[in-house]
């Protein structure tokens, strides 16, 4: 039985100094869903994710996880609860090996599960197992994105936040990344996805939000968003 949203941003506003980046944003994610957030560059999508993960603090509004108010929690406490962000641009540690990068993902949630998680990410990304001693910075862009997602999974997420996972990747890696997201979700991990490839995002997500200049302007099922004339023209390249 659905007892309300797994995660909710409730009327949240965020500013960078005098500049208002988010205005009254309300977003809900239910357990087990994949939900996407679409919008042009500068619309506030990354700001939304950083607010969820505690890097940015709301000037107004609240955020809730499993019904508990987590608005004032530090980022490490939010990770400990199971909300993990994979940032835009991968941001791996280039001088560290693949294995060392993965170990960094466990800093907030070390424990007996670490070995099992490592085995699972190597199943999801066999290339990382093959290159576990190789420096992260020597991997291809697609392999670095796999490493960034794998590092996030090492933290044991229950809600995984992904910021532009396909950005700058060759088509074969885009397909591989989205196939992996489906597998991750099928294992019970809820996903909130910011993605510039709107067609792929709407294919993997069940629902989506559209953001413009810091506000949510549209929220619907992925099927309905794909049919929306404005979405088709602005994000799907269709007239």
Helices and strands as residue ranges (DSSP letters): E 7-16, E 19-29, E 34-39, H 45-52, E 60-65, E 68-69, H 75-81, E 83-86, H 98-104, H 113-124, H 126-130, G 136-138, H 141-153, E 159-163, H 171-186, E 190-194, H 198-204, E 207-212, E 215-221, H 222-227, H 229-235
